[in-house]
Amino acid sequence: MDGIRRRLVAERAAARARLEALTGDHDAIVAASLDTNADDEHDPEGATIAFERSQIGALVRQVRGHLVELDAAAARVEEGTYGVCERCGSAIGDAQLEALPAARLCIRCASSAA
């Protein structure tokens, strides 16, 4: 289980770093929009500042959700239920846990939930 704990800690650290970077990007976009008088909504040059803020906001929400899932996975490690499907009770495959360390469902249950 120590390897799993280390993996979850590393995943969490990477997610926190990503969240900090996204927050910095968001702050930079907001600061840049304060210094400009551009008609952002009708700019033919590309994406609007509002669109970029929205896109970063969606990524922030995604990373925060991932952090919640990683915390839940760490709790399952402590409870002794990590790697057990929450729906059917079967083992979650090693390959799946390698790809998605916070997986709650086995492949069969995850496929039927989609």
C-alpha positions as CSV (number, residue, x, y, z in Angstrom):
1,M,0.0,0.0,0.0
2,D,2.9,2.4,0.4
3,G,3.4,2.5,-3.3
4,I,-0.2,3.4,-3.8
5,R,0.0,6.1,-1.1
6,R,3.1,7.5,-2.8
7,R,1.3,7.5,-6.2
8,L,-1.7,9.3,-4.8
9,V,0.5,11.9,-3.1
10,A,2.4,12.5,-6.3
11,E,-0.9,12.8,-8.3
12,R,-2.2,15.2,-5.7
13,A,1.0,17.3,-5.9
14,A,0.8,17.5,-9.7
15,A,-2.9,18.5,-9.5
16,R,-2.1,21.2,-6.9
17,A,0.7,22.5,-9.2
18,R,-1.7,22.5,-12.1
19,L,-4.3,24.4,-10.1
20,E,-1.8,27.0,-9.0
21,A,-0.7,27.5,-12.6
22,L,-4.3,27.8,-13.8
23,T,-5.1,30.3,-11.1
24,G,-2.1,32.3,-12.1
25,D,-3.2,32.2,-15.8
26,H,-6.7,33.4,-14.7
27,D,-5.3,36.2,-12.7
28,A,-3.1,37.3,-15.6
29,I,-6.0,37.3,-18.0
30,V,-8.1,39.4,-15.6
31,A,-5.2,41.8,-15.1
32,A,-4.6,42.1,-18.8
33,S,-8.3,42.9,-19.4
34,L,-8.2,45.7,-16.9
35,D,-5.4,47.4,-18.9
36,T,-7.1,47.3,-22.2
37,N,-9.9,49.2,-23.8
38,A,-10.4,46.5,-26.5
39,D,-13.9,45.5,-27.6
40,D,-13.2,42.0,-26.6
41,E,-16.6,40.7,-27.8
42,H,-16.2,41.8,-31.4
43,D,-12.4,41.2,-31.8
44,P,-11.8,39.4,-35.1
45,E,-8.3,38.4,-34.0
46,G,-9.4,35.4,-32.0
47,A,-10.8,34.2,-28.7
48,T,-12.4,36.7,-26.4
49,I,-11.0,37.3,-22.9
50,A,-14.4,36.1,-21.5
51,F,-14.0,32.9,-23.4
52,E,-10.4,32.4,-22.1
53,R,-11.6,33.1,-18.5
54,S,-14.4,30.6,-19.0
55,Q,-12.1,28.0,-20.4
56,I,-9.7,28.3,-17.5
57,G,-12.6,28.3,-15.1
58,A,-13.7,24.9,-16.5
59,L,-10.2,23.5,-16.1
60,V,-10.0,24.8,-12.5
61,R,-13.2,23.0,-11.7
62,Q,-11.9,19.8,-13.3
63,V,-8.7,19.9,-11.3
64,R,-10.5,20.6,-8.1
65,G,-12.8,17.7,-8.8
66,H,-9.8,15.5,-9.4
67,L,-8.3,16.6,-6.0
68,V,-11.6,15.6,-4.3
69,E,-11.4,12.2,-6.1
70,L,-7.7,11.7,-5.0
71,D,-8.6,12.6,-1.4
72,A,-11.4,10.0,-1.5
73,A,-9.0,7.4,-3.0
74,A,-6.5,8.1,-0.1
75,A,-9.4,7.6,2.4
76,R,-10.2,4.3,0.7
77,V,-6.5,3.2,1.1
78,E,-6.8,3.9,4.8
79,E,-10.1,2.1,5.1
80,G,-8.7,-0.9,3.2
81,T,-11.3,-0.6,0.4
82,Y,-8.9,0.9,-2.3
83,G,-9.1,-1.1,-5.5
84,V,-12.6,-2.5,-4.8
85,C,-15.4,-1.5,-7.1
86,E,-18.0,0.6,-5.1
87,R,-20.8,-0.8,-7.1
88,C,-20.3,-4.5,-7.5
89,G,-17.4,-5.2,-5.0
90,S,-15.1,-6.7,-7.6
91,A,-11.5,-5.9,-7.8
92,I,-10.5,-2.9,-9.9
93,G,-7.8,-4.1,-12.3
94,D,-4.2,-3.0,-11.8
95,A,-4.0,-1.5,-15.3
96,Q,-7.0,0.6,-14.6
97,L,-5.7,1.8,-11.3
98,E,-2.4,2.6,-12.9
99,A,-4.2,4.8,-15.5
100,L,-6.8,6.2,-13.1
101,P,-5.5,5.9,-9.5
102,A,-8.7,7.4,-8.1
103,A,-11.0,4.9,-9.9
104,R,-14.0,4.0,-7.9
105,L,-15.6,1.5,-10.3
106,C,-14.3,-1.5,-12.2
107,I,-14.2,-1.4,-16.0
108,R,-17.5,-3.3,-16.3
109,C,-19.4,-1.0,-13.9
110,A,-17.8,2.2,-15.3
111,S,-18.7,1.1,-18.8
112,S,-22.3,0.6,-17.8
113,A,-22.5,3.9,-16.0
114,A,-21.4,5.8,-19.1
